[in-house]
Amino acid sequence: MSQSDIKKLLTQLKDELQGAELDADTRSMVQDLDSDIHALLSPEDSEAESASIIERAKALEADFETRHPVAVRVLNEVIETLVKMGL
């Protein structure tokens, strides 16, 4: 998988959650995760911590498990892609 694949998955996740009822904290967590993953993929940003990002993605995945089944599938793909990319 490539960086463009992960960016497509992030767009798909945002699209899926667009109409979903999310509390402010969850919406903020999703936005932060999206920003952090983009920073991780950016060659000029060496500050991004991949382990932390993956752990936060897994926490969101657990939170979405029952309330947002399609979003959890996409988020799972994001996590798997990051791991496969060695990030």
Order of alpha helices (4+ residues) and beta strands (2+ residues): alpha-alpha-alpha-alpha
